Amino acid sequence: MASTPASSLLSKEKLAGWVPHFQDLSKHVSRFNTLTASVQFLREELNSGRLQSTHIVEEYQRSICVYNEWLGAIYQLAPGAMDRARELDSMRKKGQILGPLHGIPILVKDNIATPKDLGMGNTGGAVALIGSEPNGAVIVDKLIEAGAIIYGARTFGVDGLPQLVKLSLHTYAEDWTGATVMNPLGSSSGCAIAVSAGLAPIAVGTETDGSLVTPSTRASLYTVKPTHGLVDITNIIPTSARYDTAGPMGKTVKDVAELLNVLVNHSKTDVPQGDYASAMTTSWDDIKVGTLDPEKWRMSDEFVKPVPQATKDILELTKAAYSKVQSLAKSYHDNLPLRPLSDFELDGRNATQTLMVADLKGDMDNYLGKLEHNKVKSLEELIEWNKAHAKEALTD
């Protein structure tokens, strides 16, 4: 039987699997602005009774149906999200609140395994993993316990060819970057696009090397890359267990702080009394700040489309922000010296990437070997499967 291109498995909305249908998309008046709504805003609306979780889930589903066709940020939606919302609304009416995310919809990156009962796959962008059944990630359990509604999974990479597929084909191509001019850059780009474009209030992404920080920065979001080991990465598709971590991506510092509090293993770190958000104050009295030369330490032209006026504006705004911080902070140090990237090379190659590539085979073999109903059980088998099903696996 001839292979079917992966793109043909998606709906008009660029979604795999279940798709919600609304007859009045063009005429519907939204109950709130999904583009600007923060978790804090949604929580206040829920507490006041002005909104229910079912309303919130519906509005984001509507936004996805309208815009994901063009953005391609979300890969799949959970069929049971609305049932979960009704359950949490019922609990709220009885005064039962599970946690800080009670009734708040959240999307996770497609390399974070979700429980089977959510009805979503976990592929990391690899067609070969469609139909496989991993155990749910530990951090997903924590989100559910905190009352979150996991209603979909973000595209693992929005550069046309999912990053896991690229890694599995180019295991020994250390200079692969995966960047395109339309990509915020990094495998958590789908997360960044979805939150920034109002398809989700907040997200959980992952990072091996830059995949939280870079797309969040370029999509005007806030994020935190947790210290390695503070967030349990069990049942997250790996690149390198030496570096992999997961973290929040959101529109406000408070949202990110509150989600971080849910994600971290509290036995491995000292969370401020109350939670991370409780440490937020308006005082700069004890804050010391150091900055880099923005003209020297900027995104390489390899990863951006240079626009002279935009570059000039960015530099001016960055320097203005530095001046503001200098006037507020306890101490300020500009143009801090950093060791050049060449200091981190081994035999002329980036040492970090060399380690990542070296780790990939063993870590991926360990993950794939534990999956149920899976076509491949090792990275080598995944590479061979992709080669044999190129039309199906390698999307355009």
TASUL-V485149 format. One line per field, one symbol per residue. ss: DSSP state (@ for helix, = for strand, . for the rest). Layout:
ss->???
This chain:
ss->.....@@@@......=......................@@@@@@@@@@....@@@@@@@@@@@@@@@@@@@..====...@@@@@@@@@@@@@...........=====..=...@@@........@@@...=....@@@@@@@@...======........@@@@@@@...................@@@@@@@@.....======.....@@@@@@...==.......=....=........======..@@@@@@@@@@@=.@@@.......@@@@........===.................@@@@@@@@@@@@@@@@@@@@@..===.......@@@@==..==@@@@@@@@@@@@@@@@@@@..=......@@@@@@@@@@.@@@@...
